[in-house]
Amino acid sequence: MILARRTLLLGAAASLTGCDRLARNERFREALFSAENFHRWAQRSLMARDALAHEFRPDQISPIFRANGTANPNTPEYKALWRNGFADWRLRVDGRVSRELSLSLSQLHALPHREQITRHDCVEGWSAIGKWRGVPLRTILDGAGLRSDARYLVFHCADTMGNGSAYYESIDLIDAVHPQTILAFALNDRPLTVANGAPLRLRVERQLGYKQAKYLTRIEAVSTLAGIGRGKGGYWEDHAGYDWYAGI
């Protein structure tokens, strides 16, 4: 499905003014027509930056919303937070910001929130529709005050992977300020379960499931991804060669 969409975008992009001339440039072709770079360029060239992912009706919500990735961090630290109802959990916001933040779950609940019924598309081939409630990420960024050199947001998580490193993902500022990019604390009108990322997870609705980081503990604003993991911007990007930009 992703390849088919990319093929359609390629055909449409060829009709854009100037593409024929640029396509003759060898370096431009190498950069643009790598699968990931072209996918990002084409989606953002052919769609408005704030174009919304499709939202569904309540009667279309899936009866079961499968857990993607880790179903339970199962670390001593996470277990302690869970037993206390996440009262001691905090979300740190730091890095290239003017004001570092440390937010409790109750503080997040008190902020203006957004509800959206969207489809989660997993790279493994399954999908599910769920109703999410959470704080627009842009609200948090406005509170922290991004510095002028901030280019990306890195999401640090509580789940450790097979090699012992914690899960991490990243997005750029275009996706960060998108209206449907939220820090979700509820699914289908109930607090997030452990399997679905309690107490807080990212929803960036125009990208595939592995970008929807769960068990959030920290958001770090950075100017480059070079110093994050192996430099490709996310755990699966670094360890399995997944595309950093996973737009759908």
C-alpha positions as CSV (number, residue, x, y, z in Angstrom):
1,M,0.0,0.0,0.0
2,I,2.8,2.4,0.8
3,L,4.7,1.6,-2.4
4,A,1.5,2.1,-4.4
5,R,1.0,5.5,-2.8
6,R,4.6,6.5,-3.5
7,T,4.1,5.4,-7.1
8,L,1.1,7.6,-7.4
9,L,2.9,10.5,-5.8
10,L,5.8,10.1,-8.2
11,G,3.5,10.4,-11.2
12,A,1.9,13.5,-9.7
13,A,5.2,15.1,-8.8
14,A,6.4,14.7,-12.3
15,S,3.8,17.3,-13.4
16,L,5.0,20.0,-10.9
17,T,6.6,23.0,-12.5
18,G,10.4,22.7,-12.7
19,C,10.6,19.0,-11.9
20,D,11.8,18.1,-15.4
21,R,14.7,20.5,-15.2
22,L,15.6,19.5,-11.6
23,A,15.4,15.8,-12.5
24,R,18.3,16.3,-14.9
25,N,20.6,17.2,-11.9
26,E,22.4,14.1,-10.8
27,R,22.8,15.1,-7.1
28,F,19.2,16.3,-6.9
29,R,18.0,12.9,-8.2
30,E,20.1,11.0,-5.7
31,A,18.8,13.0,-2.8
32,L,15.2,13.3,-3.9
33,F,14.5,9.8,-5.2
34,S,15.8,7.8,-2.3
35,A,12.6,6.2,-1.0
36,E,12.5,8.1,2.2
37,N,13.5,11.6,0.9
38,F,11.1,11.4,-2.0
39,H,8.2,10.2,0.2
40,R,8.6,13.1,2.6
41,W,9.1,15.6,-0.2
42,A,6.2,14.4,-2.3
43,Q,3.7,14.2,0.6
44,R,4.6,17.7,1.8
45,S,4.6,19.2,-1.6
46,L,1.3,17.7,-2.7
47,M,-0.6,18.2,0.6
48,A,-1.0,21.2,2.9
49,R,1.2,21.0,6.0
50,D,-1.9,21.0,8.2
51,A,-3.9,18.6,6.1
52,L,-5.7,16.3,8.5
53,A,-5.5,12.5,8.6
54,H,-9.0,11.0,8.0
55,E,-11.2,10.9,11.2
56,F,-13.8,8.3,11.6
57,R,-17.3,8.0,13.2
58,P,-17.7,6.5,16.7
59,D,-19.5,3.5,15.3
60,Q,-16.3,2.7,13.3
61,I,-14.1,2.3,16.4
62,S,-12.4,-1.2,16.4
63,P,-13.7,-3.5,19.2
64,I,-10.1,-4.3,20.1
65,F,-7.2,-2.0,19.8
66,R,-4.1,-4.1,19.6
67,A,-0.9,-3.1,21.3
68,N,2.0,-2.3,18.9
69,G,5.6,-2.9,20.0
70,T,6.1,-3.3,23.7
71,A,3.1,-4.4,25.7
72,N,4.6,-3.7,29.2
73,P,8.0,-2.1,30.0
74,N,8.1,-4.4,33.1
75,T,11.0,-2.5,34.7
76,P,11.2,-1.9,38.5
77,E,10.9,1.8,37.8
78,Y,7.8,1.5,35.6
79,K,6.2,-1.0,38.0
80,A,6.6,1.5,40.9
81,L,5.0,4.3,38.9
82,W,2.1,2.0,37.8
83,R,1.4,0.8,41.4
84,N,1.1,4.4,42.5
85,G,-1.3,5.3,39.7
86,F,1.5,7.3,38.0
87,A,1.2,10.0,40.7
88,D,5.0,10.3,40.7
89,W,5.4,10.2,37.0
90,R,6.7,13.3,35.3
91,L,7.2,14.3,31.6
92,R,10.4,16.3,31.2
93,V,10.7,18.8,28.3
94,D,14.2,20.0,27.8
95,G,17.0,20.5,25.3
96,R,16.8,23.4,22.9
97,V,14.0,25.2,24.9
98,S,13.8,28.5,26.8
99,R,12.0,26.9,29.8
100,E,12.5,23.3,30.9
101,L,9.3,21.7,32.0
102,S,8.4,18.9,34.4
103,L,4.7,18.0,34.0
104,S,2.6,15.6,36.1
105,L,-0.2,13.6,34.6
106,S,-2.7,15.7,36.5
107,Q,-1.2,18.9,35.0
108,L,-1.5,17.4,31.5
109,H,-5.2,16.5,32.2
110,A,-5.9,20.1,33.2
111,L,-4.6,21.5,29.9
112,P,-6.9,22.0,26.9
113,H,-7.2,18.8,25.0
114,R,-8.2,17.4,21.7
115,E,-10.2,14.2,20.8
116,Q,-9.8,12.4,17.5
117,I,-10.9,9.1,16.0
118,T,-8.2,7.9,13.7
119,R,-6.7,4.7,12.2
120,H,-3.5,3.3,13.5
121,D,-1.5,1.6,10.7
122,C,1.2,-0.8,11.9
123,V,4.2,-1.6,9.8
124,E,3.4,-5.3,10.4
125,G,0.3,-4.9,8.2
126,W,-2.6,-4.6,10.7
127,S,-4.7,-1.5,11.5
128,A,-7.2,-0.4,14.2
129,I,-9.4,2.6,14.7
130,G,-9.4,4.3,18.1
131,K,-10.6,7.5,19.8
132,W,-7.7,9.4,21.4
133,R,-7.8,12.2,23.9
134,G,-4.7,14.2,24.7
135,V,-2.9,17.6,24.8
136,P,-1.8,19.0,21.5
137,L,2.0,18.8,21.4
138,R,2.1,22.4,20.2
139,T,0.6,23.5,23.5
140,I,3.5,22.0,25.4
141,L,6.1,23.4,23.0
142,D,4.5,26.9,23.4
143,G,4.9,26.5,27.1
144,A,8.6,25.4,26.8
145,G,9.5,28.0,24.2
146,L,11.5,26.4,21.4
147,R,14.8,28.0,20.7
148,S,15.6,29.2,17.2
149,D,18.1,26.3,16.6
150,A,15.5,23.5,17.5
151,R,14.8,21.3,14.5
152,Y,13.6,18.0,15.8
153,L,11.9,16.5,18.9
154,V,13.2,13.3,20.4
155,F,10.8,11.2,22.5
156,H,12.4,9.1,25.2
157,C,10.4,6.2,26.6
158,A,10.3,3.9,29.6
159,D,10.4,0.6,27.6
160,T,13.7,-1.1,27.2
161,M,14.4,-3.1,24.1
162,G,16.2,-6.4,23.7
163,N,19.6,-4.8,23.7
164,G,18.8,-2.9,27.0
165,S,18.5,0.5,25.4
166,A,15.3,2.5,25.9
167,Y,13.0,3.1,23.0
168,Y,13.2,6.5,21.3
169,E,11.7,8.2,18.3
170,S,11.8,11.6,16.7
171,I,9.8,13.9,14.4
172,D,10.5,17.3,12.9
173,L,8.8,20.5,13.8
174,I,6.3,20.3,10.9
175,D,4.8,17.2,12.3
176,A,5.2,18.5,15.9
177,V,2.9,21.4,15.4
178,H,0.3,19.5,13.2
179,P,-3.2,19.9,14.8
180,Q,-3.6,16.1,15.2
181,T,-0.2,15.5,16.9
182,I,-1.1,15.0,20.5
183,L,0.2,13.6,23.7
184,A,-2.5,11.1,24.4
185,F,-3.6,9.9,27.8
186,A,-6.9,8.2,27.0
187,L,-8.1,5.7,24.4
188,N,-11.8,5.1,23.7
189,D,-12.8,7.3,26.7
190,R,-10.7,5.4,29.2
191,P,-7.2,6.0,30.6
192,L,-4.5,4.4,28.6
193,T,-3.8,0.8,29.5
194,V,-0.2,-0.4,30.1
195,A,-0.4,-2.3,26.8
196,N,-1.3,0.9,24.9
197,G,1.3,3.1,26.5
198,A,0.2,4.3,29.9
199,P,0.4,6.9,31.1
200,L,1.2,9.0,28.0
201,R,2.0,8.3,24.3
202,L,2.6,10.2,21.2
203,R,0.0,10.3,18.4
204,V,1.3,11.7,15.1
205,E,-1.5,10.6,12.9
206,R,0.0,10.9,9.5
207,Q,2.8,8.4,10.2
208,L,3.0,4.7,10.8
209,G,2.7,3.0,14.1
210,Y,6.3,2.7,15.1
211,K,6.5,6.5,15.2
212,Q,3.7,6.6,17.9
213,A,6.1,6.4,20.9
214,K,4.6,4.9,24.1
215,Y,5.5,5.2,27.8
216,L,6.8,8.8,27.4
217,T,9.2,10.1,30.0
218,R,11.0,12.9,28.2
219,I,10.8,15.2,25.1
220,E,14.1,16.6,24.0
221,A,14.3,19.4,21.5
222,V,17.5,19.1,19.4
223,S,19.1,20.8,16.5
224,T,20.3,17.6,14.9
225,L,19.7,13.8,15.2
226,A,23.4,13.0,14.8
227,G,23.9,12.4,18.5
228,I,20.7,10.4,19.1
229,G,21.3,6.6,19.1
230,R,23.1,5.8,15.9
231,G,22.0,9.0,14.3
232,K,19.0,7.9,12.2
233,G,16.4,9.3,14.5
234,G,14.7,6.3,16.1
235,Y,15.2,2.9,17.6
236,W,13.9,0.9,14.6
237,E,15.6,3.2,12.2
238,D,18.9,2.6,13.9
239,H,18.5,-1.1,14.4
240,A,16.4,-2.4,11.6
241,G,16.7,0.1,8.8
242,Y,13.2,1.5,9.0
243,D,12.5,4.8,7.2
244,W,12.7,7.8,9.6
245,Y,9.9,9.5,7.7
246,A,7.0,7.0,7.8
247,G,4.2,9.2,6.4
248,I,1.0,7.6,5.2
